[in-house]
Amino acid sequence: MAAGGGICMALTPLSESEPARKMAILGAGIELVAVRGVEESDSILSEPYHEGRPGKFMRAAKACTTSGLGLAVVAGRWRAGRVASGTLLAAGSLLTRFGVFEAGIASTKDPKYIVVPQKERLAARVGEVRSVPR
């Protein structure tokens, strides 16, 4: 929503771009909340989002999305503000995708990101089976 609204906001005439601006603002807010939830979870699976190349992508994405959101709210009533905001929101969305992709690659290179969660799920299932009355 953030990227789609941002691109539409930047490319449509000023008089017709208010719905795109609203969609971009809502989408950017949702994206920032979702990314924060993934990054700040206590799970071992959130580690790759903070380190190395994925961490750089995610930090840049957060900066672009936050800046684009701020510009959409504050300067979104003017053409230059909409173009700058739309560009930042599209870049933030793209960088988020790259960050998630790179985090997936990083997590496959280290077996702990696969083995530890599997062992935790297995232990939880074994505990469920033992607690079922026979």
TORKOL-4160 file (C-alpha; in steps of 0.2 Angstrom, whole numbers, padded with zeros to 4 digits, m for minus):
134
<pt num="1" X="0000" Y="0000" Z="0000"/>
<pt num="2" X="0014" Y="0012" Z="0004"/>
<pt num="3" X="0023" Y="0010" Z="m0012"/>
<pt num="4" X="0007" Y="0009" Z="m0023"/>
<pt num="5" X="0000" Y="0025" Z="m0015"/>
<pt num="6" X="0017" Y="0033" Z="m0015"/>
<pt num="7" X="0019" Y="0030" Z="m0034"/>
<pt num="8" X="0002" Y="0035" Z="m0038"/>
<pt num="9" X="0003" Y="0051" Z="m0027"/>
<pt num="10" X="0019" Y="0056" Z="m0036"/>
<pt num="11" X="0013" Y="0052" Z="m0054"/>
<pt num="12" X="m0005" Y="0058" Z="m0054"/>
<pt num="13" X="m0011" Y="0077" Z="m0055"/>
<pt num="14" X="m0011" Y="0086" Z="m0039"/>
<pt num="15" X="m0030" Y="0088" Z="m0039"/>
<pt num="16" X="m0033" Y="0069" Z="m0041"/>
<pt num="17" X="m0020" Y="0062" Z="m0029"/>
<pt num="18" X="m0028" Y="0064" Z="m0012"/>
<pt num="19" X="m0034" Y="0046" Z="m0011"/>
<pt num="20" X="m0017" Y="0040" Z="m0016"/>
<pt num="21" X="m0010" Y="0051" Z="m0002"/>
<pt num="22" X="m0021" Y="0044" Z="0011"/>
<pt num="23" X="m0017" Y="0026" Z="0005"/>
<pt num="24" X="0001" Y="0029" Z="0006"/>
<pt num="25" X="0000" Y="0036" Z="0023"/>
<pt num="26" X="m0010" Y="0021" Z="0029"/>
<pt num="27" X="0001" Y="0009" Z="0020"/>
<pt num="28" X="0017" Y="0017" Z="0027"/>
<pt num="29" X="0010" Y="0016" Z="0045"/>
<pt num="30" X="0005" Y="m0002" Z="0043"/>
<pt num="31" X="0022" Y="m0007" Z="0035"/>
<pt num="32" X="0032" Y="0002" Z="0049"/>
<pt num="33" X="0021" Y="m0008" Z="0063"/>
<pt num="34" X="0023" Y="m0024" Z="0054"/>
<pt num="35" X="0042" Y="m0023" Z="0052"/>
<pt num="36" X="0044" Y="m0017" Z="0070"/>
<pt num="37" X="0034" Y="m0033" Z="0075"/>
<pt num="38" X="0045" Y="m0044" Z="0065"/>
<pt num="39" X="0062" Y="m0036" Z="0071"/>
<pt num="40" X="0058" Y="m0034" Z="0089"/>
<pt num="41" X="0051" Y="m0052" Z="0092"/>
<pt num="42" X="0060" Y="m0062" Z="0105"/>
<pt num="43" X="0062" Y="m0076" Z="0093"/>
<pt num="44" X="0079" Y="m0082" Z="0086"/>
<pt num="45" X="0071" Y="m0079" Z="0069"/>
<pt num="46" X="0072" Y="m0060" Z="0071"/>
<pt num="47" X="0091" Y="m0060" Z="0072"/>
<pt num="48" X="0095" Y="m0059" Z="0053"/>
<pt num="49" X="0085" Y="m0043" Z="0052"/>
<pt num="50" X="0098" Y="m0034" Z="0062"/>
<pt num="51" X="0115" Y="m0040" Z="0056"/>
<pt num="52" X="0125" Y="m0038" Z="0041"/>
<pt num="53" X="0118" Y="m0034" Z="0024"/>
<pt num="54" X="0099" Y="m0037" Z="0029"/>
<pt num="55" X="0101" Y="m0026" Z="0044"/>
<pt num="56" X="0108" Y="m0012" Z="0032"/>
<pt num="57" X="0093" Y="m0014" Z="0020"/>
<pt num="58" X="0081" Y="m0014" Z="0035"/>
<pt num="59" X="0088" Y="0002" Z="0043"/>
<pt num="60" X="0088" Y="0011" Z="0026"/>
<pt num="61" X="0070" Y="0005" Z="0023"/>
<pt num="62" X="0064" Y="0011" Z="0039"/>
<pt num="63" X="0073" Y="0028" Z="0036"/>
<pt num="64" X="0065" Y="0030" Z="0019"/>
<pt num="65" X="0047" Y="0024" Z="0025"/>
<pt num="66" X="0048" Y="0035" Z="0040"/>
<pt num="67" X="0054" Y="0050" Z="0030"/>
<pt num="68" X="0041" Y="0047" Z="0016"/>
<pt num="69" X="0027" Y="0046" Z="0029"/>
<pt num="70" X="0032" Y="0062" Z="0037"/>
<pt num="71" X="0033" Y="0071" Z="0020"/>
<pt num="72" X="0016" Y="0064" Z="0015"/>
<pt num="73" X="0008" Y="0071" Z="0031"/>
<pt num="74" X="0017" Y="0087" Z="0032"/>
<pt num="75" X="0021" Y="0092" Z="0014"/>
<pt num="76" X="0009" Y="0081" Z="0005"/>
<pt num="77" X="m0002" Y="0096" Z="0000"/>
<pt num="78" X="0011" Y="0102" Z="m0013"/>
<pt num="79" X="0017" Y="0094" Z="m0029"/>
<pt num="80" X="0036" Y="0093" Z="m0024"/>
<pt num="81" X="0031" Y="0086" Z="m0007"/>
<pt num="82" X="0020" Y="0072" Z="m0015"/>
<pt num="83" X="0034" Y="0068" Z="m0027"/>
<pt num="84" X="0047" Y="0067" Z="m0014"/>
<pt num="85" X="0036" Y="0057" Z="m0002"/>
<pt num="86" X="0031" Y="0045" Z="m0016"/>
<pt num="87" X="0049" Y="0042" Z="m0021"/>
<pt num="88" X="0054" Y="0039" Z="m0003"/>
<pt num="89" X="0039" Y="0027" Z="0001"/>
<pt num="90" X="0043" Y="0017" Z="m0015"/>
<pt num="91" X="0061" Y="0016" Z="m0011"/>
<pt num="92" X="0057" Y="0011" Z="0007"/>
<pt num="93" X="0046" Y="m0003" Z="0001"/>
<pt num="94" X="0059" Y="m0010" Z="m0011"/>
<pt num="95" X="0072" Y="m0009" Z="0002"/>
<pt num="96" X="0061" Y="m0019" Z="0014"/>
<pt num="97" X="0058" Y="m0032" Z="0001"/>
<pt num="98" X="0077" Y="m0033" Z="m0001"/>
<pt num="99" X="0080" Y="m0034" Z="0017"/>
<pt num="100" X="0068" Y="m0048" Z="0020"/>
<pt num="101" X="0075" Y="m0058" Z="0005"/>
<pt num="102" X="0093" Y="m0056" Z="0012"/>
<pt num="103" X="0088" Y="m0061" Z="0029"/>
<pt num="104" X="0080" Y="m0077" Z="0022"/>
<pt num="105" X="0097" Y="m0080" Z="0013"/>
<pt num="106" X="0107" Y="m0077" Z="0029"/>
<pt num="107" X="0095" Y="m0088" Z="0039"/>
<pt num="108" X="0098" Y="m0103" Z="0028"/>
<pt num="109" X="0117" Y="m0101" Z="0029"/>
<pt num="110" X="0117" Y="m0103" Z="0048"/>
<pt num="111" X="0109" Y="m0120" Z="0054"/>
<pt num="112" X="0103" Y="m0113" Z="0071"/>
<pt num="113" X="0089" Y="m0103" Z="0062"/>
<pt num="114" X="0082" Y="m0119" Z="0056"/>
<pt num="115" X="0087" Y="m0132" Z="0069"/>
<pt num="116" X="0082" Y="m0122" Z="0085"/>
<pt num="117" X="0065" Y="m0118" Z="0080"/>
<pt num="118" X="0062" Y="m0136" Z="0074"/>
<pt num="119" X="0067" Y="m0142" Z="0091"/>
<pt num="120" X="0056" Y="m0130" Z="0100"/>
<pt num="121" X="0041" Y="m0135" Z="0090"/>
<pt num="122" X="0045" Y="m0153" Z="0092"/>
<pt num="123" X="0047" Y="m0151" Z="0111"/>
<pt num="124" X="0030" Y="m0142" Z="0112"/>
<pt num="125" X="0021" Y="m0156" Z="0102"/>
<pt num="126" X="0029" Y="m0169" Z="0114"/>
<pt num="127" X="0023" Y="m0159" Z="0129"/>
<pt num="128" X="0006" Y="m0158" Z="0121"/>
<pt num="129" X="0005" Y="m0177" Z="0118"/>
<pt num="130" X="0011" Y="m0181" Z="0136"/>
<pt num="131" X="m0002" Y="m0169" Z="0143"/>
<pt num="132" X="m0017" Y="m0177" Z="0134"/>
<pt num="133" X="m0026" Y="m0189" Z="0146"/>
<pt num="134" X="m0027" Y="m0207" Z="0140"/>
